[in-house]
């Protein structure tokens, strides 16, 4: 059973749980957690890469790439995992993924 973390302000937990909900077909629950992360970002720093992860889990590629661009601009800590992050798997077939890697110097 998946449950909401006790600390609803732990963005890392919200992101992981949201992706799990999306992957298991519980889109509404995933979106609720994503919205919570966006609310928190309006008040304090929230790593844009974690938001991109959530959009990728929801298979909203345009929004995922929008947030990946923000993550790169902000030098988000989690961005360094873009090449190995399994949550980004559904973005790798999109040419924008490879263009992003090229622009950021992560292509090899």
N, C-alpha and C positions, 0 to 999 in steps of 0.2 A: 504494500500500500504506500502510495506517495502522499506526503503531507507537506503543508506549507511550513517553512521554517519558523521557529519560535520568534526569532528576531526578523521582523518583516523589513528591516532596513539593511540586511546583509545582502548586498547586490550580487556577490559571487554566488551565493546560495539561490537567490531568485533566478539568476541566469541559468544555472544548472537545472533547477527544477522546471523552469519554463521550457527549456529545450527538451527535457524528458517528457513533459506533457505534450508538446507539439509532436514529438516523434511517436508518441503512443496514440495520437489522434484526438487528444483533448485540447483542441484549438482554443476554446473559450478560456480554459484555465491558463493556458500558456499566454494568451493575450492579456489576461488580468495581471499576471506577474510582470509582463513587459510594460504594461501601463504603470505599474507600481515603480518600476525602475525609471521610467520617464518622469514620473512625479518627483522622485528623489533627485534626479538630475537637475530639475528646475531649482532645487534648494542647495545642492552641493555637488561636488565632483563625482561623476559616475563614469567609469571607463567606457568610452564609446564602442570599443571592441566587444564588450559584453552585450551591448544592445544589438550590435550587428549579428552576434551569435544567435540571439533570440529571433531576429528576423529571418536568419538563415534557417533556423529550425522550423519556422512557420512557412518556409519556402516563399517568402516575399523577397525575391532577389533584388529588385530595385531599391527597396529600403535597406537591405543588407549592405549593398554596395555604397549607398549614401552614408551609412554609419561607418563603414570601413574607411571611406575617404576622411570622415571626421576623425576617426581613430588615428589615422596616419598624420593628419594635420596637428592633432593634439599630442602626438608622440605617446599614445596610450601604451601602457606597460604590456598589456596582453597582446598587442599587435605582433610581437616577435614570434608568436605561435602560429601565425597565419598559414605557413607551409605545412605544418604537421597537425593542425587542429582538425580532428575528424568531424567536428560540427560544421565545418566549412566544405565538406565533401560535395554537397549538392551545388556549390558555386564553381567548382573547378572546371566544369564543362563550358562555362560562360567565358567568352573572350575578355570580358572586363576583369576577371580574376587575374589572368595572365598579364594584362596591361597594368593592373595595380601592382603586381609583383615587379614588373619592369620599372615602373615609375619610382617605386620605393627602394629599389636596389636589392630586392630579395630573390630575383630570378637567377637561376643557375641551371 
